[in-house]
Amino acid sequence: PDLNDENTTADELPSNEWARLARELLEQGNIRLTMRAYFFAGLAQLSHRKLILLAAHKSNREYQRELKRIAHTEVDLFTTFSENLRDFESVWYGDHELSENDLSRYISTQQWLSNHA
């Protein structure tokens, strides 16, 4: 999948393949695409666990609301997703650059999300 293409969706690969791609992109130094691949890994895992339903027409906020509705007792899961959504969007849609510590935290929490979803 072409991560530069806005039409690329999280359902194009399974979670583990998105994570593998994210690690490759990180090695290449492409932080922006690394974050998108990790974010897609999380979405794919949440979908696999039936906590969200992936659809091309849905926004990230719709996924956030859906996760809150379906997994309302999973406060840590929702909080982690929301924090990573904020970080991802600040880089993907904005011009915010993450520090190395912020990126490490993003990756760690994204991995936690994938493991606990």
Contacts in CASP RR format, 6 or more apart in sequence:
PFRMAT RR
TARGET T0000
AUTHOR 0000-0000-0000
METHOD contacts of the structure
MODEL  1
PDLNDENTTADELPSNEWARLARELLEQGNIRLTMRAYFFAGLAQLSHRK
LILLAAHKSNREYQRELKRIAHTEVDLFTTFSENLRDFESVWYGDHELSE
NDLSRYISTQQWLSNHA
1 8 0 8 1.000
1 12 0 8 1.000
1 13 0 8 1.000
2 8 0 8 1.000
3 21 0 8 1.000
3 25 0 8 1.000
3 33 0 8 1.000
3 36 0 8 1.000
3 37 0 8 1.000
3 40 0 8 1.000
4 33 0 8 1.000
7 56 0 8 1.000
8 40 0 8 1.000
9 40 0 8 1.000
9 54 0 8 1.000
9 56 0 8 1.000
10 18 0 8 1.000
10 39 0 8 1.000
10 40 0 8 1.000
10 41 0 8 1.000
10 42 0 8 1.000
10 43 0 8 1.000
10 44 0 8 1.000
10 47 0 8 1.000
10 54 0 8 1.000
11 44 0 8 1.000
11 47 0 8 1.000
11 54 0 8 1.000
13 21 0 8 1.000
13 40 0 8 1.000
13 44 0 8 1.000
14 44 0 8 1.000
14 48 0 8 1.000
15 41 0 8 1.000
15 42 0 8 1.000
15 44 0 8 1.000
15 45 0 8 1.000
15 48 0 8 1.000
15 114 0 8 1.000
16 41 0 8 1.000
18 37 0 8 1.000
18 38 0 8 1.000
18 40 0 8 1.000
18 41 0 8 1.000
18 42 0 8 1.000
18 44 0 8 1.000
19 37 0 8 1.000
19 38 0 8 1.000
19 41 0 8 1.000
19 111 0 8 1.000
19 114 0 8 1.000
21 37 0 8 1.000
22 34 0 8 1.000
22 35 0 8 1.000
22 37 0 8 1.000
22 38 0 8 1.000
22 41 0 8 1.000
22 107 0 8 1.000
25 33 0 8 1.000
25 34 0 8 1.000
25 37 0 8 1.000
26 34 0 8 1.000
26 107 0 8 1.000
31 91 0 8 1.000
31 97 0 8 1.000
31 98 0 8 1.000
31 103 0 8 1.000
32 91 0 8 1.000
32 92 0 8 1.000
34 103 0 8 1.000
34 107 0 8 1.000
35 87 0 8 1.000
35 88 0 8 1.000
35 91 0 8 1.000
35 92 0 8 1.000
35 98 0 8 1.000
35 103 0 8 1.000
35 106 0 8 1.000
36 88 0 8 1.000
36 92 0 8 1.000
38 106 0 8 1.000
38 107 0 8 1.000
38 110 0 8 1.000
39 84 0 8 1.000
39 85 0 8 1.000
39 88 0 8 1.000
39 92 0 8 1.000
39 110 0 8 1.000
41 110 0 8 1.000
41 114 0 8 1.000
42 110 0 8 1.000
42 113 0 8 1.000
42 114 0 8 1.000
42 117 0 8 1.000
43 52 0 8 1.000
43 54 0 8 1.000
43 63 0 8 1.000
44 54 0 8 1.000
45 113 0 8 1.000
45 114 0 8 1.000
45 117 0 8 1.000
46 52 0 8 1.000
46 63 0 8 1.000
46 67 0 8 1.000
46 81 0 8 1.000
46 113 0 8 1.000
46 117 0 8 1.000
47 53 0 8 1.000
47 54 0 8 1.000
48 117 0 8 1.000
49 117 0 8 1.000
50 70 0 8 1.000
51 66 0 8 1.000
51 67 0 8 1.000
51 70 0 8 1.000
51 71 0 8 1.000
51 74 0 8 1.000
51 77 0 8 1.000
51 117 0 8 1.000
52 63 0 8 1.000
52 66 0 8 1.000
52 67 0 8 1.000
52 70 0 8 1.000
53 66 0 8 1.000
58 66 0 8 1.000
60 85 0 8 1.000
60 88 0 8 1.000
60 89 0 8 1.000
64 78 0 8 1.000
64 81 0 8 1.000
64 82 0 8 1.000
64 85 0 8 1.000
67 77 0 8 1.000
67 78 0 8 1.000
67 81 0 8 1.000
68 78 0 8 1.000
71 77 0 8 1.000
71 78 0 8 1.000
72 78 0 8 1.000
76 116 0 8 1.000
77 113 0 8 1.000
77 116 0 8 1.000
77 117 0 8 1.000
80 109 0 8 1.000
80 112 0 8 1.000
80 113 0 8 1.000
80 116 0 8 1.000
81 113 0 8 1.000
83 109 0 8 1.000
84 106 0 8 1.000
84 109 0 8 1.000
84 110 0 8 1.000
84 113 0 8 1.000
87 98 0 8 1.000
87 102 0 8 1.000
87 106 0 8 1.000
88 106 0 8 1.000
90 96 0 8 1.000
91 97 0 8 1.000
91 98 0 8 1.000
98 106 0 8 1.000
END
